Every structure is written in structure tokens, then in C-alpha cells.
Amino acid sequence: MESTSTSNNNNPSSPSSGGGAGEEIQRSPGEITLASWGDRFLAWLVDFILVSIGLAVLFALVSIPFWFNYYGDMERVFRDTGSLSYIISSLGFLAYWTYFESTTGQSIGKRLLKIKTTDMGGGKIDNKSAIIEGFGKAFLLPIDVALGWIFTNNKRQRIFNRISNTIVIKLKPKELTAAESVRYTKD
């Protein structure tokens, strides 16, 4: 008798954490793989570029009326608005990170690098934690990271990760588990 074992990917009762693209959180007993600072930086850079492009388009569309009112004197527009563009940009980044990290735990950059923001046990974070964690990235990232490195712990947390009780983990390919395996035999 010949037997083979294969994964049943169509099993509707199989557990899934919604990590996306066949990924799930590594759930070995008591072991979570933390994302490296390099992966986290690259994910942030991807997000920064994407959101900056979106905000630039938005600002260009909003500024069209100013082109006619301040024709030839755009420097005055920037002087008159002061730090308003920084505040609006930071709020845009905060909204982006809060939405993605409270819904899936992954921004677009994190999804590309297969990392995810979770609570300390590897579970989904709530809206409050997502806002706190996102605030540090949107408004105070250099300070947040510098203080996180200076007062680092073994969980690679920025200061606002500590305040929100979140960590960033590396996702692993979904491993074959006993509940997901089906044994086929031939007679």
C-alpha cells in the first residue's frame, strides 16, 4: 500500500490568521520571530514613498485655486500656510498607518516585506494601539526610533511600540500542521 501526505489548501475549517498571500504568524509555543530593523525601515520607506506621492497629488489638486489668486507669487502661498502642510501630511500618514495596522496589521510596505504589527502575543492590535503606534511614526519618527534604540529591549520596540504594547514580527510561510494535512492511500 502506497501513501502520500499533502496539504489541503481548500479546507474551510483550517485556521488562518489573515496574514495574506499564504502567510500566517509563526505560532510555535512561546516563540515569535521579530522583524529586523532593516525590514522595518524598508517597509517604512515603501509606505513613505507611496503616501508622499498620494499627498503630493492631493496638495497639487487643492492648490489649483491658489495658482490663480497668487499667480507669480507661490512663495507667498508657502509662507502664508506655515506648518499647515506638515500637519496635514502627518495626519495623512497617521490615517494611513492607523487604518492598515488596525485592520490587517500590515501596511503596503509591511505586506511586501512579510512583516506585521501585532500585540505582544502575536494577535491583532486594536484601534487605540494602532493610533498610538502610528502617531510615533507620523509625527515623531526620528525621536521615536532614536529613543527606541537607546532604551532598546529584546523586543525591538520603538518608544511608541512600548506605549501601545505592540511588536513587529516576521511572517513565515504557513507550515503544514496535523489539522491541515490529509492522508491519501491507494489500494
Secondary structure, DSSP 8 states (H G I E B T S, - for coil): -EEEEEE-TT-TTS-----STTEE---BTTB--B--HHHHHHHHHHHHHHHHHHHHHHHHHHHHHHHHHTTT-HHHHHHHHTTHHHHHHHHHHHHHHHHHHHHTS--HHHHHHTEEEEETTS----HHHHHHHHHHHHH-HHHHHHHHHHT--TT---HHHHHHTEEEEE-EE----GGGEEEEEE-
